[in-house]
Every structure is written in structure tokens, then in C-alpha cells.
Amino acid sequence: MNWFEDRICEEASYIITHKATVRDAAKALCIGKSTIHKDVTDRLKSINPGLYGSVREVLNTNKAERHLRGGKATHDKYASLRQCAGDITADR
């Protein structure tokens, strides 16, 4: 394997091991999200089909759960804002 294939396999391994999203993997590995996505959805299939199948499962799970994560993030944001507003009115 060359460095290019090693990098792709490292990205795939990270996603599988940590059940990470593409965004999480990009942040941890200091590589762009688009690059990671292209690597694990297109290039990995020809390099290591077995690893590709495992990554695909994790990515499909993440995709199925993303609406829940977004809803939780919004809920937490507004809960935090309500708490801050309560702290301000309590100071008066």
C-alpha cells in the first residue's frame, strides 16, 4: 500500500472504531470533510471492500440518527438560553 491507501484505511478504521461521523473523523484526523467522505464512500470500495462494508454500516447508522442529534442540539441550545435568561432576571 502507498501513503494514499494507508490514509484512507486509517480514516475508515477511525470511523469504525469510534462510530464517528465524517465531521468527527475530519476534525480528529485534521483532514477535510469532503476528502474523508470521498475517500470512504468512493475510493475505499476499490482498495478494501470488506472495510468499505463496515464503514458503510456506521455511516448509514449516523445518517439515520442525524435528525435526532440535530433536535437534541437545538433543545440544548434553547435550554441554555432559557437558563441564562433566568439568571439575568434573578439578578435584578
C-alpha distances in whole Angstrom, upper triangle without the diagonal:
4,7,8,6,6,10,11,10,12,15,15,15,18,20,20,21,24,25,24,25,23,26,25,21,22,24,23,19,21,20,22,23,22,19,18,20,18,15,16,19,17,13,13,15,13,9,11,15,16,15,16,19,20,19,22,24,24,24,27,29,29,30,33,34,34,38,38,37,38,42,41,40,43,46,44,45,49,49,49,51,54,53,53,56,58,58,59,62,63,63,66
4,5,5,6,9,10,11,12,14,16,16,18,20,21,22,24,25,24,25,23,25,25,21,20,23,22,18,19,18,20,21,21,17,17,19,18,14,16,19,17,14,13,16,14,11,13,17,19,17,18,21,22,20,23,26,25,25,28,30,29,31,34,34,34,38,39,36,38,41,41,40,43,45,44,44,48,49,48,50,53,53,52,55,57,57,58,61,62,62,65
4,6,5,6,9,10,10,12,14,15,16,18,20,21,22,24,22,23,20,22,22,18,17,20,18,15,16,14,17,19,19,15,15,18,16,13,15,18,17,14,14,17,16,12,15,18,19,17,18,22,21,20,22,25,24,24,27,29,28,29,32,33,32,36,37,34,35,39,38,37,40,42,41,41,45,46,45,46,50,49,49,52,54,53,55,58,58,59,61
4,5,5,6,9,10,11,13,14,16,17,19,20,21,22,21,21,18,20,20,17,16,19,18,14,15,13,15,16,15,12,12,14,13,10,12,15,14,10,11,14,13,10,13,16,18,16,16,19,20,18,20,23,22,21,24,26,25,26,30,30,29,33,34,32,33,37,37,35,38,40,39,39,43,44,43,45,48,48,48,51,53,52,53,57,57,58,60
4,5,5,6,9,10,11,12,14,16,17,18,20,21,20,20,18,20,20,16,16,19,18,15,17,15,16,17,17,13,12,14,13,9,11,14,12,9,8,11,10,7,9,13,14,12,13,16,17,15,17,20,20,20,23,25,24,25,28,29,29,32,33,31,33,36,36,35,38,40,39,40,43,44,43,45,48,48,48,51,53,53,54,57,58,58,61
4,5,5,6,9,10,10,12,14,15,16,18,19,19,19,17,20,19,15,16,18,16,13,15,14,16,17,18,14,13,16,15,11,12,15,15,12,10,14,13,10,11,14,15,13,14,17,17,15,18,21,20,20,23,25,24,26,29,29,29,32,33,31,33,36,35,34,37,40,38,39,42,43,42,44,47,47,47,50,52,51,53,56,56,57,60
4,5,5,6,9,10,11,12,14,15,16,18,16,17,14,16,16,12,12,15,13,10,12,10,13,14,14,11,10,13,12,9,10,14,14,11,10,14,14,11,12,16,16,13,14,17,17,14,17,20,18,18,22,23,22,23,26,27,26,30,31,28,30,33,33,31,34,37,35,36,39,40,39,41,44,44,44,47,49,48,50,53,53,54,56
4,5,5,6,9,10,11,12,14,16,16,15,15,13,15,15,12,12,15,14,11,13,11,13,13,13,10,8,10,10,6,7,10,10,8,7,10,11,9,10,12,13,10,10,14,14,11,14,17,16,15,18,20,19,20,24,24,24,27,28,26,28,31,31,30,33,35,34,35,38,39,39,41,43,43,44,46,48,48,50,52,53,54,56
4,5,5,6,9,10,10,12,14,15,14,15,14,17,16,12,14,16,15,12,15,14,16,15,16,13,11,13,13,9,8,12,12,10,7,11,12,8,8,11,11,8,9,12,12,10,13,16,15,15,18,20,19,21,24,24,24,28,29,27,29,32,31,31,34,36,35,36,39,40,39,41,44,44,44,47,49,49,50,53,54,54,57
4,5,5,6,9,10,10,12,14,13,14,13,15,14,10,12,14,11,9,12,12,14,15,16,13,10,13,14,10,10,14,15,13,11,14,15,12,12,14,14,11,12,15,13,11,15,17,15,16,19,20,19,21,24,24,24,27,28,26,27,31,30,29,32,34,33,34,37,38,37,39,42,42,42,45,46,46,48,51,51,52,55
4,5,5,6,9,10,11,12,10,11,9,11,11,7,8,11,10,8,11,9,11,11,12,10,7,10,11,8,7,11,13,12,10,13,15,13,12,14,14,11,11,14,12,10,13,15,13,13,16,17,16,18,21,21,20,24,25,22,24,27,27,26,29,31,30,30,34,35,34,36,39,39,39,42,44,44,45,48,49,49,52
4,5,5,6,9,10,10,10,11,10,13,12,9,11,14,13,11,14,13,14,13,14,12,9,10,11,8,6,10,12,11,8,11,13,11,10,11,11,7,8,10,9,6,10,11,10,10,14,15,14,16,19,19,19,23,24,22,24,27,27,26,29,31,30,31,35,35,35,37,40,40,40,43,45,45,47,49,50,51,53
4,5,5,6,8,10,10,12,12,15,13,10,13,15,12,11,15,15,17,16,17,15,12,13,15,12,10,13,15,14,11,14,16,13,11,13,12,8,10,12,9,8,12,13,11,13,16,16,16,18,20,20,21,25,25,23,25,28,27,27,30,32,31,32,35,36,35,38,40,40,41,43,45,45,47,49,50,50,53
4,5,5,6,8,7,10,10,12,10,7,10,11,9,9,12,12,15,14,16,14,11,13,15,13,11,14,17,16,13,16,19,16,15,16,15,11,12,14,11,9,13,14,11,12,16,15,14,17,20,19,19,23,23,20,23,26,24,24,27,29,27,29,32,32,32,34,37,36,37,40,41,41,43,46,46,47,50
4,6,6,5,5,7,7,10,8,6,10,12,10,11,14,13,14,12,15,14,10,11,14,12,9,12,15,15,13,15,18,16,15,15,14,11,11,12,9,7,10,10,7,8,12,12,11,13,16,15,16,19,19,17,20,23,22,21,25,26,25,27,30,30,30,33,35,35,36,39,40,40,42,44,45,46,49
4,6,5,7,10,11,14,12,10,14,15,14,14,17,17,18,16,18,17,13,14,16,14,11,13,16,16,13,15,18,16,14,14,12,9,10,10,7,6,9,9,7,9,12,11,11,14,16,16,17,21,20,19,22,24,23,23,27,28,27,29,32,32,32,35,37,37,38,41,42,42,44,47,47,48,51
4,6,8,11,13,15,12,11,14,15,13,14,17,17,19,18,20,19,15,17,19,17,14,17,20,19,16,18,21,19,16,17,15,12,13,14,10,10,13,12,10,12,15,14,14,17,19,18,19,22,22,20,23,25,24,24,27,28,27,29,32,32,32,35,37,36,37,40,41,41,43,46,46,47,50
4,5,9,11,12,9,9,13,13,11,12,16,16,18,16,19,19,15,16,19,17,15,17,21,21,18,20,23,21,19,20,18,14,15,16,12,11,14,13,10,12,15,13,12,15,17,15,16,20,19,16,19,22,20,20,24,25,23,25,28,28,28,31,33,32,33,36,37,37,39,42,42,43,46
4,7,10,12,9,9,13,14,13,14,17,17,18,16,18,18,14,15,18,17,14,15,19,20,17,19,22,21,18,18,17,14,14,14,10,9,11,10,6,8,11,9,8,12,13,12,13,17,16,14,17,20,18,19,22,23,22,24,27,27,27,30,32,32,33,36,37,37,39,42,42,43,46
4,7,8,6,6,10,10,10,12,14,14,15,12,15,15,12,12,16,15,12,14,18,19,17,19,22,21,19,19,18,15,15,15,12,10,12,11,8,8,11,10,8,11,13,12,12,16,15,13,16,18,17,17,20,22,21,22,25,26,26,28,30,30,31,34,35,36,38,40,40,42,44
4,5,5,6,9,10,11,12,14,13,13,10,12,13,10,10,14,14,11,13,16,18,16,18,21,21,20,20,19,16,15,15,13,10,11,12,8,7,10,10,6,9,12,11,10,13,14,11,13,17,16,15,18,20,20,21,24,25,25,27,29,30,30,33,35,35,37,39,40,41,44
4,6,5,6,9,10,10,12,10,9,6,9,10,7,6,10,10,9,11,14,15,14,16,19,19,18,19,19,15,14,15,14,10,11,13,10,8,11,12,9,10,14,14,12,16,17,14,15,19,19,18,20,23,22,23,26,27,27,29,31,32,32,35,37,37,38,41,42,43,45
4,5,5,6,9,10,10,10,8,6,9,11,9,9,13,13,13,14,17,18,18,20,23,22,22,22,22,19,18,19,18,14,15,16,13,11,14,14,11,12,15,14,12,15,16,13,14,17,17,15,18,21,20,20,23,25,24,26,29,29,29,32,34,34,35,38,39,39,42
4,5,5,6,9,10,10,11,9,12,13,10,11,15,15,14,16,19,19,18,21,24,23,22,23,22,19,18,19,17,14,16,16,13,12,15,14,11,14,16,15,13,17,17,13,15,18,17,15,19,21,19,20,23,24,23,26,28,28,29,31,33,33,35,37,38,39,41
4,5,5,6,8,8,9,8,11,11,8,10,13,12,11,14,16,16,15,18,21,19,19,20,19,16,15,17,15,12,14,15,12,12,15,15,13,15,18,17,16,19,20,17,18,22,21,19,22,25,23,24,27,28,27,29,32,32,32,35,37,37,38,41,42,42,45
4,6,5,6,5,6,5,9,8,6,9,12,11,12,14,16,16,16,19,21,20,20,21,22,18,17,20,18,14,16,18,15,14,17,18,15,16,20,19,17,20,21,18,19,22,22,20,23,25,24,24,27,29,27,29,32,32,32,35,37,37,38,41,42,42,45
4,6,5,7,8,8,12,12,10,13,15,15,15,18,20,20,19,23,25,23,23,25,25,21,21,23,21,17,19,21,17,16,20,19,16,18,21,20,18,21,21,18,18,22,21,19,21,24,22,22,26,27,25,27,30,30,29,32,34,34,35,38,39,39,42
4,6,8,10,11,14,13,11,14,17,16,15,18,21,20,19,22,24,22,22,24,23,19,20,22,19,17,19,20,17,16,20,20,17,19,22,21,19,23,23,19,21,24,22,20,24,26,24,24,28,28,27,29,32,31,31,34,36,35,37,40,40,41,44
4,6,9,10,13,11,9,13,15,13,14,17,19,18,17,20,22,20,20,22,22,18,18,21,19,16,19,20,17,17,21,21,18,21,24,23,21,25,25,22,23,27,26,24,27,29,27,27,31,32,30,32,35,35,35,38,40,39,40,43,44,44,47
4,7,9,12,11,10,13,15,14,15,18,20,19,19,22,24,22,22,24,25,21,21,24,22,19,21,23,20,19,23,23,20,22,25,24,22,25,26,23,23,27,26,24,26,29,27,27,30,31,30,31,35,34,34,37,39,38,39,42,43,43,46
4,7,9,7,7,10,12,11,13,15,16,15,16,19,21,19,20,22,23,19,19,22,21,17,19,21,19,17,21,22,19,20,24,23,21,25,26,23,23,27,27,24,27,30,28,28,31,33,31,33,36,36,36,38,41,40,41,44,45,45,48
4,5,5,6,9,10,11,12,14,15,15,16,19,21,20,21,23,24,20,19,22,21,17,19,21,19,17,20,21,18,19,22,22,20,23,24,21,21,25,25,23,25,28,27,26,30,31,30,31,35,35,35,37,39,39,40,43,44,44,47
4,5,5,6,9,10,11,12,14,15,15,18,20,20,20,21,22,19,17,20,19,15,16,18,16,13,16,18,15,15,19,19,16,19,21,18,18,22,22,20,22,26,25,24,28,29,28,30,33,34,33,36,38,38,39,42,43,44,46
4,6,5,6,8,10,10,12,13,14,16,18,18,20,20,22,19,17,19,19,16,16,19,17,14,17,19,16,16,20,20,18,21,23,21,20,24,25,23,25,28,28,27,30,32,31,32,36,37,36,38,41,41,42,44,46,47,49
4,5,5,6,9,10,10,10,12,15,16,16,17,19,20,17,15,19,19,15,16,19,17,15,18,20,18,18,22,22,20,23,25,23,23,27,27,26,28,31,30,30,33,35,34,35,38,39,39,41,43,43,44,47,48,49,51
4,6,5,6,8,10,10,10,13,15,15,15,16,18,14,13,16,15,12,13,16,14,12,15,17,15,15,19,20,18,21,23,21,21,25,25,24,26,29,28,28,32,33,32,34,37,37,37,40,42,42,43,46,47,48,50
4,5,5,6,8,9,10,12,15,15,15,16,17,14,12,14,14,11,11,14,13,10,13,15,13,13,17,18,16,19,21,19,20,23,24,23,25,28,28,28,31,33,32,34,37,37,38,40,42,42,43,46,47,48,50
4,6,5,6,7,9,11,12,13,14,15,17,15,12,15,16,12,12,16,15,13,15,18,16,16,19,21,19,22,25,23,23,27,28,27,29,32,31,31,34,36,36,37,40,41,41,43,45,46,47,49,51,52,54
4,6,6,5,6,9,10,10,11,13,15,12,10,13,14,11,12,15,15,13,16,18,17,17,21,22,21,24,26,24,25,29,29,28,30,33,33,33,36,38,37,39,42,42,42,45,47,47,48,51,52,53,55
4,6,6,5,8,10,10,10,10,12,9,7,10,10,7,8,12,11,10,12,15,14,15,18,19,18,22,24,22,23,27,27,26,29,31,31,32,35,36,36,38,40,41,41,44,46,46,47,50,51,52,54
4,6,6,7,10,11,11,11,13,11,8,10,11,8,8,11,12,9,11,14,14,13,16,18,18,21,23,22,23,26,27,27,29,31,31,32,35,36,36,38,41,42,42,44,46,47,48,50,52,53,55
4,6,6,8,10,11,11,13,12,9,12,14,11,11,15,15,13,15,18,18,17,20,22,21,24,27,26,26,30,31,30,32,35,35,35,38,40,40,41,44,45,45,47,49,50,51,54,55,56,58
4,5,6,7,9,10,13,11,9,13,14,12,13,16,17,15,17,20,20,20,23,25,24,27,29,28,29,32,33,32,34,37,37,37,40,42,41,43,46,47,47,49,51,52,53,55,57,57,60
4,5,5,6,7,9,8,6,9,11,9,10,14,14,13,16,18,18,19,22,23,23,27,28,27,28,31,32,31,34,36,36,37,40,41,41,43,45,46,46,49,51,51,52,55,56,57,59
4,6,6,5,8,8,5,8,11,10,10,13,15,14,15,18,19,19,21,24,24,27,29,28,29,32,33,33,35,38,38,38,41,43,43,45,47,48,48,51,52,53,54,57,58,59,61
4,6,6,10,10,9,11,14,13,14,17,18,18,19,22,23,23,25,27,28,31,32,31,33,36,37,36,39,41,41,42,45,46,46,48,50,51,51,54,56,56,58,60,61,62,65
4,7,9,9,9,12,13,13,14,17,18,18,20,22,23,23,26,28,28,31,33,31,33,36,36,36,39,41,41,41,44,46,45,47,50,50,51,53,55,55,57,60,60,61,64
4,6,5,6,9,10,11,12,15,16,16,18,20,21,22,24,26,27,30,31,30,32,35,35,35,38,40,39,40,44,44,44,47,49,49,50,53,54,54,56,59,59,60,63
4,6,5,6,9,10,10,13,15,15,16,19,20,21,22,24,25,29,30,29,31,34,34,34,37,39,39,40,43,44,44,46,49,49,50,52,54,54,56,59,59,60,63
4,5,5,7,9,10,11,13,15,16,17,19,20,22,24,25,28,29,28,31,33,33,34,36,38,38,39,42,43,43,46,48,48,49,52,53,53,55,58,58,59,62
4,5,5,6,9,10,11,12,14,16,17,18,20,22,23,26,27,26,28,31,31,31,34,35,35,36,39,40,40,43,45,45,46,49,50,50,52,55,55,56,59
4,5,5,6,9,10,10,12,14,15,16,18,20,21,24,25,24,26,29,29,29,32,34,34,35,38,39,39,41,44,44,45,48,49,50,51,54,54,56,58
4,6,5,6,9,10,10,13,14,15,17,19,20,23,24,24,26,28,29,29,32,34,34,35,38,39,39,42,43,44,45,48,49,50,52,54,54,56,58
4,5,5,7,9,10,11,13,14,16,17,19,22,22,22,24,27,27,27,30,31,31,33,36,36,37,39,41,41,43,45,46,47,49,51,52,53,56
4,5,5,6,9,10,11,12,14,15,16,20,21,20,22,25,25,25,28,29,29,31,33,34,34,37,39,39,40,43,44,45,47,49,50,51,53
4,5,5,6,9,10,10,12,14,15,18,19,19,21,24,24,25,27,29,29,31,33,34,35,37,39,40,41,43,44,45,47,49,50,51,54
4,6,5,6,9,10,11,12,14,17,18,18,20,22,23,24,26,28,28,30,32,33,34,36,38,38,40,42,43,44,46,48,49,50,53
4,5,5,6,9,10,11,12,16,16,15,18,20,20,21,24,25,25,27,29,30,30,33,35,35,36,39,40,41,43,45,45,47,50
4,5,5,6,9,10,10,14,15,14,16,19,19,20,22,24,24,25,28,29,30,32,34,35,36,38,39,40,42,44,45,46,49
4,5,5,6,9,10,13,14,14,16,18,19,20,22,24,25,26,28,29,30,32,34,35,37,38,40,41,43,45,46,47,50
4,5,5,6,9,11,12,12,15,16,17,18,21,22,22,24,26,27,28,30,32,33,34,36,37,39,41,42,43,45,47
4,5,5,6,9,10,9,12,14,14,15,18,19,20,21,24,24,25,27,29,30,31,33,35,36,38,40,40,42,44
4,5,5,8,10,10,11,14,15,16,18,19,20,22,24,25,26,28,30,31,32,34,35,37,38,40,41,43,45
4,6,7,9,10,12,13,14,16,18,19,20,22,24,25,26,28,29,31,32,34,35,37,39,40,41,43,45
4,6,5,7,9,10,11,13,15,16,17,19,21,21,23,25,26,27,29,31,32,33,35,37,38,40,42
4,5,5,6,9,10,10,12,14,15,16,19,20,21,23,24,26,27,29,30,32,33,35,36,38,40
4,6,5,6,9,10,11,12,14,15,17,18,20,21,23,24,26,27,29,30,32,33,35,37,38
4,5,5,6,9,10,10,12,14,16,16,18,20,21,22,24,26,27,29,30,32,33,35,37
4,5,5,6,9,10,10,12,14,15,16,18,20,21,23,24,26,27,29,30,31,33,35
4,5,5,6,9,10,11,13,14,15,17,18,20,21,23,24,26,27,29,30,32,34
4,5,5,6,9,10,11,12,14,15,17,18,20,21,22,24,26,27,29,31,32
4,5,5,6,8,10,10,12,14,15,16,18,20,21,22,24,26,27,29,31
4,5,5,6,9,10,11,12,14,15,17,18,20,21,23,25,26,27,30
4,5,5,6,9,10,11,12,14,15,17,18,20,21,23,24,26,28
4,5,5,6,9,10,11,12,14,15,16,18,20,21,22,25,26
4,6,5,6,9,10,10,12,14,15,16,18,20,21,23,25
4,6,5,6,9,10,11,12,14,16,17,19,20,22,24
4,5,5,6,8,10,10,12,14,15,16,18,20,22
4,5,5,6,9,10,11,12,14,15,16,19,21
4,5,5,6,9,10,11,13,14,15,17,19
4,5,5,6,9,10,11,12,14,16,17
4,5,5,6,9,10,11,12,14,16
4,5,5,6,9,10,10,13,15
4,5,5,6,9,10,11,13
4,5,5,6,9,10,11
4,5,5,6,9,10
4,6,5,6,9
4,5,5,7
4,5,5
4,5
4
